[in-house]
Amino acid sequence: MPDEKSIVASVAGVRCCRLFAATLDADSLSKNDVGLLYSPLKAAFANDKKTKFCRKEKHIRMRNFATIFVLVSKVQRNKSMVIKKSSYVKGAANYGQCLVSDIPQIAVCGKSNVGKSTFINFLVNDGKLARTSKLPGRTRLVNYFLINDGMAGEFLLADLPGYGFAKVSDAEKLKWADLLEKYLAKEKMLKHVFFLVDIRHDPTADDVTMYNYLFKNNIPYTIVATKADKVPKSQVKNRTRSIANYLKVGEGNIIAVSGLAKTGKEAVLDRIEKVLVAHAESLRVTDDEE
């Protein structure tokens, strides 16, 4: 495997590679662009018999371009990740119905009415993608959304059932809990969880239970403090610090967001990008070991 500097040097002069780095949009690469990238990359990997290149592949999830994504994003990209496409895929009422895919998944979880649907719509710039409601307990399925389909930065966003809603039967609560736990425990493509809490209040007992589950099972997570517009700006940092102290986590792992005030989005996108880069890096390492 050639070192990163030699690979970057090989592709640095290729215009389409810089375009790819700036936009994180693999669809911006024409067939001719792919051909332009193919030659210098093939030369860089000339002595690496484990890596094979195909001129026809241009999507980030293809192993060849996973290498480009990792290296170029580290060296040349200077803007935040962009979500350009999003679509609803399906809902799963039980674990047997959950989506089977090799695309990395990022989940959103939190108590009922914490603002999961609003957070998703805010993230993807589509106010109607995830159904919102003033009534808690609306999300009773694992709802899948495909983000950046066929483009660089492609992933599945999984909206998990809310917890802590009192006005349902015990049988229904157990059904939701079973689906939530099985998804978190068994989904092999789950790469990160955005754990939502209400910035106005200290975490509930159910929130603490969820946090402890993520922590004890080594599930990567970021705490997202929603509804930041509901507290004075001068109190946002104090509230995130209070939540951090309550859960005994570092303040750096809490992002305050507001769909109404349009704040916190860039920090969330940066976190998603790091997750996807790490996933692409793991694919490259796996390829090297084969």
ABEGO torsion letter per residue (X at the ends): XBBAAAAAAAAAABAAAAAAAAAGBAAABBAAAAAAAAAAAAAAAAABAABBBBAABABAABAAAAAAAAAAAAAABABBBBBABBBBABBBABAAABBBBABBBBBBBEBBGAGAAAAAAAAAGBAAABBBBABBGABABBBBBBBGBGBBGBBBBBBBBBBGBAABBAAAAAAAAAAAAAAAAABAABABBBBBBBAABBBBAAAAAAAAAAAAAGBBBBBBBBGAAABBAAAAAAAAAAAAAAAGBBAAABBBBBAAAGBGAAAAAAAAAAAAAAAAAAAAAAAAAX
